[in-house]
């Protein structure tokens, strides 16, 4: 069972550069031993700067970085039990695979206990023997499934193999924390997906704490135990992938993680919200009465009601079918104002066939959760009716 003890703690971290630009602002995070934590956010949000401060390549302007409870903010990188895998791997082209992986081991020392002539027990620092280095390199290559590659040149390796060598070089020193700065960014889609599962396997096998930086939502949701969503130097939300996706804390997280319909609404009172002219019961509280909110509805939480729908199965089919659409323009009729309110509704890919306006209006009268949709807003040709799935509790967040 994994210990709940924190291995890394960041307290009030800020990073301000010479031009007075503040890249990281009041960053607070606790990382448990053996956890896979991902910093997720758009380019320029401060995630790589935060990773560099943990590694020791940058010094925080304010705040503390604790490793097993000890302050390490001013400790140089080579004194920290932390290794980094970079986006471009940073392998040495003039060294073969064995020497690339062994590079850090040749500089590493171990503490040896011995007795002097007087019988006193003393300690001294010694370098690793050639046999110890060979065994460690061989074991690292075995872990990344590249046994027998010791004498190969770096130039003969594919991108995925180079990525594995970079990981082998990082884990061979047995770090307590492994930092990965967008290491899969240069790989093709298939190789990137394979390496995602490879990293999960390594994390489970080695028990090392992983801190991973990416702007790719799929990577974060697939691999992480915990995700810290960042924007403009601030943490927007910390949680499990399920929490981040299903319970976003603000409109940025809702919009950044997956596809979302973000619709203007009014929180009438606790557990009652109005949007698109319809009052809906919900589970949310604490927004106040008659306050504006953003209503978050995921595409998979919407059902098709009418319209002769056939779900598209392949990407090729979507491209070939002129009637296949993803973003529908959605309307509902406000019973109080007698006005039509329009939104764009994101769903999954469907092929639809038009139905008559009168038939659609009759269907709409039968349910409070139904929405009429248009493909062509100019002709107002109604194609299909959607409704919220039964039992769905859509999310509510504060407006941006």
C-alpha positions in Angstrom: 0.0 0.0 0.0 1.4 3.4 -1.0 2.4 5.7 1.9 0.4 8.9 2.2 3.5 10.7 3.3 4.3 13.8 1.1 7.6 13.6 -0.7 7.4 17.0 -2.3 5.7 20.1 -0.9 5.6 23.5 -2.6 4.6 26.4 -0.3 3.8 29.9 -1.6 6.1 29.5 -4.6 6.5 32.6 -6.8 9.0 33.1 -9.7 9.7 36.6 -11.0 12.2 37.1 -13.8 14.6 40.0 -14.3 12.1 41.9 -16.5 9.6 41.7 -13.5 7.4 39.2 -15.3 5.9 36.8 -12.7 5.7 33.4 -14.3 4.5 31.5 -11.2 2.2 33.0 -8.6 1.4 31.6 -5.2 1.8 28.0 -6.1 0.9 25.5 -3.4 1.0 21.7 -3.9 1.6 18.5 -2.0 2.9 15.4 -3.8 2.7 12.0 -2.2 5.3 9.2 -2.5 4.7 7.1 -5.6 2.2 9.5 -7.0 1.9 10.4 -10.7 1.2 14.2 -10.7 0.7 16.2 -13.9 1.0 19.9 -14.5 -1.5 20.7 -17.2 -2.1 24.0 -19.0 -1.6 26.0 -22.1 1.8 27.3 -23.3 3.2 30.0 -21.0 1.1 29.1 -18.0 4.2 28.4 -15.8 4.2 24.6 -15.6 7.8 24.2 -17.0 9.1 27.0 -14.8 7.6 25.2 -11.8 9.2 21.9 -12.9 12.6 23.7 -13.3 12.4 25.0 -9.7 11.7 21.5 -8.4 14.7 20.3 -10.4 16.9 23.1 -9.1 17.6 24.8 -12.5 15.7 27.9 -11.4 15.5 29.4 -7.9 12.1 30.6 -6.5 11.7 34.3 -5.9 9.5 33.5 -2.9 8.3 30.3 -1.1 9.7 27.0 -0.1 10.3 23.6 -1.8 10.5 20.7 0.6 11.8 17.2 -0.1 10.8 14.8 2.6 10.3 17.8 4.9 13.6 19.4 4.2 14.0 22.7 2.5 15.9 22.3 -0.9 15.1 25.6 -2.7 18.8 26.7 -2.7 20.2 23.2 -3.2 22.0 22.8 -6.5 20.5 20.2 -9.0 23.3 17.7 -8.6 22.6 17.5 -4.8 19.0 16.7 -5.2 17.7 13.0 -5.5 15.7 14.2 -8.5 16.3 13.4 -12.2 14.7 15.1 -15.3 13.7 13.7 -18.7 13.7 16.6 -21.2 11.4 17.1 -24.2 14.4 16.8 -26.6 16.0 14.0 -24.6 19.5 15.7 -24.4 21.3 12.5 -25.2 25.1 12.7 -26.1 25.5 11.9 -29.8 29.2 11.1 -29.4 28.6 8.4 -26.8 27.0 5.0 -27.4 23.9 3.9 -25.4 25.9 2.3 -22.6 27.9 5.4 -22.0 24.9 7.7 -22.2 23.1 5.8 -19.5 26.3 5.3 -17.4 27.3 9.0 -17.6 25.8 9.9 -14.2 26.9 6.7 -12.6 30.5 7.4 -13.4 30.2 10.7 -11.4 28.3 9.1 -8.6 29.8 8.1 -5.3 28.7 5.7 -2.5 29.4 5.7 1.2 31.6 2.8 2.3 32.2 1.7 5.9 35.6 0.3 6.9 37.8 -0.1 10.0 41.3 1.5 10.3 44.4 0.0 11.8 43.2 1.2 15.3 39.9 -0.7 14.9 37.9 2.4 14.5 34.8 2.3 12.2 35.0 5.0 9.6 33.2 6.0 6.4 34.5 7.2 3.0 33.2 8.1 -0.4 34.1 5.8 -3.3 33.1 5.7 -6.9 31.1 2.8 -8.3 33.0 -0.1 -9.7 32.8 -1.0 -13.4 30.9 -4.1 -12.5 28.4 -2.1 -10.5 27.9 0.3 -13.3 27.5 -2.5 -15.9 24.9 -4.2 -13.7 22.9 -1.0 -13.2 23.0 -0.1 -16.9 21.9 -3.6 -17.9 19.0 -3.4 -15.4 17.9 0.0 -16.7 17.9 -1.3 -20.3 15.9 -4.3 -19.2 13.2 -2.1 -17.6 12.7 0.0 -20.8 12.8 -3.2 -23.0 16.0 -2.3 -24.8 18.3 -5.2 -23.7 21.3 -5.7 -25.9 21.4 -2.1 -27.2 24.5 -1.1 -25.1 26.9 -0.7 -28.1 24.4 0.9 -30.4 24.9 4.6 -31.6 22.2 7.1 -30.6 21.8 8.0 -34.3 20.5 4.5 -35.1 17.6 4.8 -32.7 14.0 5.8 -33.5 12.3 8.6 -31.6 10.6 6.2 -29.2 13.8 4.3 -28.6 15.7 7.6 -27.8 12.9 8.5 -25.4 13.4 5.2 -23.6 17.1 5.7 -23.4 16.5 9.1 -21.8 14.2 7.5 -19.3 16.8 4.7 -18.6 19.5 7.4 -18.0 17.2 9.1 -15.5 16.1 6.0 -13.6 19.5 4.4 -13.4 20.5 6.8 -10.6 17.5 5.6 -8.6 16.0 9.1 -8.0 13.2 9.6 -5.5 11.4 11.9 -7.9 11.4 11.8 -11.7 10.5 15.0 -13.6 9.3 14.8 -17.2 9.0 17.9 -19.3 6.7 17.1 -22.2 8.8 14.1 -23.2 6.3 12.7 -25.7 5.8 15.9 -27.7 8.1 14.9 -30.6 6.6 11.5 -31.1 3.9 10.5 -33.6 0.4 9.7 -32.3 0.8 5.8 -32.1 4.2 6.0 -30.5 2.9 8.6 -28.0 0.0 6.4 -27.0 2.4 3.4 -26.5 4.8 5.5 -24.4 1.9 6.7 -22.2 1.2 3.1 -21.1 4.9 2.5 -20.9 5.3 5.3 -18.4 2.4 4.1 -16.3 4.1 0.6 -16.2 7.4 2.1 -15.2 5.8 4.2 -12.4 4.0 1.1 -11.0 7.1 -1.1 -11.3 9.6 1.3 -9.8 7.5 3.1 -7.3 9.2 6.4 -8.2 7.2 9.6 -7.8 6.5 11.1 -11.3 5.9 14.8 -11.9 4.9 15.3 -15.5 4.4 18.5 -17.6 2.1 18.6 -20.6 -0.5 20.7 -22.5 -2.1 17.5 -23.8 -5.4 16.8 -22.0 -5.5 13.1 -23.1 -2.0 12.4 -21.7 -3.0 14.0 -18.4 -6.3 12.2 -18.1 -4.8 8.9 -19.1 -1.7 8.7 -16.9 -2.2 10.9 -13.8 -3.2 10.1 -10.3 -3.5 13.9 -9.7 -3.7 16.8 -12.1 -2.8 20.5 -11.3 -4.5 22.6 -14.0 -2.6 25.9 -14.5 -3.2 29.2 -16.3 -1.3 32.5 -16.2 0.9 31.3 -13.4 -1.9 30.2 -11.0 -3.2 26.8 -10.1 -6.8 26.7 -11.3 -7.8 23.3 -9.8 -6.1 20.3 -8.3 -7.8 16.9 -8.3 -8.1 13.4 -9.8 -8.8 13.1 -13.6 -12.4 12.3 -12.7 -12.8 15.4 -10.5 -11.2 17.7 -13.1 -13.4 16.4 -15.9 -16.7 16.0 -14.0 -16.5 18.8 -11.5 -14.5 21.7 -12.9 -14.2 24.6 -10.4 -14.3 27.4 -13.0 -15.0 28.2 -16.6 -11.4 27.9 -17.7 -11.0 24.3 -16.4 -14.4 23.4 -17.9 -13.4 24.8 -21.3 -9.8 23.6 -21.3 -10.5 20.0 -20.3 -12.5 18.2 -23.0 -15.4 19.6 -25.0 -18.0 21.5 -23.0 -21.1 23.5 -23.7 -20.8 26.6 -21.5 -24.2 28.3 -21.4 -25.2 31.5 -19.5 -27.5 30.7 -16.6 -29.1 32.3 -13.5 -28.9 30.6 -10.1 -32.4 31.2 -8.9 -31.7 29.7 -5.5 -29.8 26.7 -4.1 -30.4 23.6 -6.2 -32.4 25.5 -8.8 -30.9 27.1 -12.0 -32.4 28.6 -15.1 -30.8 28.5 -18.5 -32.2 28.8 -22.1 -35.5 29.8 -20.5 -36.0 26.6 -18.6 -35.7 25.9 -14.9 -33.7 22.9 -13.9 -33.1 21.2 -10.5 -29.4 20.7 -9.7 -27.2 19.7 -6.8 -25.2 22.9 -6.6 -25.4 25.4 -3.7 -23.6 28.5 -2.4 -23.8 30.7 -5.5 -26.5 33.0 -4.0 -29.9 33.9 -5.3 -30.5 35.2 -8.8 -26.8 35.2 -9.5 -25.3 34.6 -13.0 -23.5 31.3 -13.5 -22.0 29.3 -16.3 -23.7 26.0 -17.0 -21.3 23.3 -18.1 -22.8 20.4 -20.2 -20.6 17.7 -21.6 -21.4 16.4 -25.2 -21.9 12.9 -23.8 -24.6 14.1 -21.4 -26.9 14.9 -24.3 -29.4 12.5 -25.9 -30.9 12.5 -29.4 -34.7 12.5 -29.3 -35.8 12.9 -32.9 -34.4 13.4 -36.4 -33.6 10.0 -38.0 -30.1 10.0 -36.5 -27.3 7.6 -37.4 -24.1 8.0 -35.4 -20.9 8.4 -37.5 -18.5 5.5 -37.0 -15.3 6.4 -38.7 -13.3 9.6 -39.4 -13.4 8.9 -43.1 -17.2 8.6 -43.0 -17.4 12.0 -41.2 -15.4 13.6 -43.9 -17.3 12.1 -46.8 -20.8 12.8 -45.5 -21.9 16.4 -46.2 -24.7 16.2 -43.6 -22.3 15.1 -40.7 -22.0 17.9 -38.2 -20.6 18.3 -34.7 -21.5 21.7 -33.5 -25.3 22.4 -33.7 -26.9 25.7 -33.2 -29.4 25.1 -30.4 -32.5 27.0 -29.5 -35.2 26.8 -26.9 -38.4 28.8 -26.4 -38.6 30.9 -23.3 -42.2 30.5 -22.0 -42.0 33.8 -20.1 -40.6 36.1 -22.7 -41.8 34.1 -25.7 -38.4 34.6 -27.3 -36.1 32.2 -29.0 -32.7 31.8 -27.3 -29.8 30.4 -29.3 -26.6 28.6 -28.4 -24.1 26.4 -30.1 -24.3 22.8 -28.8 -21.4 20.5 -29.0 -22.2 16.8 -29.4 -20.6 13.8 -30.8 -20.6 13.3 -34.6 -24.0 12.4 -36.1 -25.7 12.3 -39.5 -29.2 13.8 -39.4 -32.2 14.3 -41.6 -34.5 17.3 -41.3 -37.9 17.3 -39.7 -40.6 19.8 -39.9 -40.7 22.9 -37.7 -44.3 22.2 -36.6 -43.4 18.6 -35.6 -40.4 19.8 -33.7 -42.4 22.4 -31.8 -44.9 19.8 -30.8 -42.1 17.6 -29.5 -40.6 20.5 -27.6 -43.9 21.1 -25.6 -43.7 17.6 -24.2 -40.5 18.0 -22.2 -38.7 20.8 -20.2 -35.3 19.4 -21.1 -35.6 19.4 -24.9 -33.8 21.8 -27.3 -34.4 22.4 -30.9 -31.4 22.5 -33.2 -30.5 24.0 -36.6 -27.9 23.1 -39.1 -28.6 26.1 -41.3 -29.4 29.2 -39.2 -30.3 31.3 -42.2 -33.2 29.0 -43.3 -33.9 27.9 -39.7 -34.3 24.3 -40.9 -34.7 22.2 -37.9 -32.8 18.9 -38.1 -33.0 17.2 -34.7 -34.2 17.6 -31.1 -31.8 17.0 -28.2 -32.4 16.6 -24.5 -30.3 16.2 -21.4 -29.8 12.6 -20.4 -31.9 11.4 -17.5 -30.2 11.8 -14.1 -27.4 14.1 -15.5 -26.3 16.8 -13.0 -24.7 19.4 -15.2 -21.9 21.5 -13.7 -22.2 25.1 -12.5 -19.2 27.5 -12.2 -18.6 31.1 -11.5 -18.6 33.2 -14.7 -15.2 34.3 -16.0 
